[in-house]
């Protein structure tokens, strides 16, 4: 199987990640809960991973690196821990349901949601769209770092500067960009960075990260044991324990650490350049196949390595099923991002999504191109 569904989760995982996860099952204990060596050593190893995350994303301190179950949990922690009735939020027209569904619930609680139109072929128009909506009445802005449907990057620096100017908090869903491109929370004025570690960081599924870049105190939405201040019935207010109730995913966290080491060994710019080279090769070939419609514009520096397309006369699910039988793993449908598909005009049929990784080769992309060509030719022959 040639795996091209890395926007869902990266596969395969590096051997170093697999080894780190396996070793943790042999050597780790519950961190911060006991006085014995196994527990204390595990706490030390987790601290080391927090430090790696801090350095990778330019976080303020290791204490402001919070481990979550996934990126969706991190987003919910921020939105439901910060937003109050009557607040105004700005988001984009390319958001994943990890953002839109919490916002929909908040909307029913008298929170005002404004949607800034994002333009795939006009970065300046996207910036102007956000500028029209962000003002002194804006509580926070939340947007994806890059669309999980077509790879469009949002102008994070410009949006972050607007938020700083008007005193709004800036929340970024970095599920598709973390580990693929450099994201520095300080340089982009990001207050809350939400990360899907199982994607670009090559960690196991069920791992996420919330990085906090301010001194705000979120309200908690989950309370419980933290291993600290056990005599208190109130939730401790110190980070990261305040947001890490219950036993953390130690094996997954060790996988995150190994994943970051893997990224650093390859070089994050090298990873991006490799994956974008493959996407450009794919784009250049697919655009010349009759019956193929591409929804990702010519991929440049304003795009992440994600491409969506359809074959004329076929629903995206049908195309992906055919590709699966030919030995290719891709993703069909709406990709949990209905707003993006409404914007693209694909809400009825969805799209076929392709996303390579550092392990994807040119030969694999060429084989995929031939497979799409064969499907398209057979479709035209039949009709």
Secondary structure, 3 states (H helix, E strand, C coil): CEECECCCCCCCCCHHHHHHHHHHHHHCCCCCCCCCHHHHHHHHHHHHHHHHHHHHHCCCCHHHEEEECCHHHHHHHHHHHHCCCCCEEEEECCCCHHHHHHHHHHHCCCCEEEEECCCCCCHHHHHHHHHHHCCCCEEEEEEECECCCCCEECCHHHHHHHHHHHCCEEEEECCCCECCECCCCCCCCCCEEEEECCCCCCCCCCCEEEEECCCCCCCCCCCCCCCCCCCCCCCCCCCCHHHCCCCCCHHHHHHHHHHHHHHHHHCHHHHHHHHHHHHHHHHHHHCCCCCEEECCCCCCCCECCCEEEEECCCCHHHHHHHHHHCCEECECCCCCCHHHHHHHCCCCCCCEEEECCCCCCHHHHHHHHHHHHHHHHHHHHHC
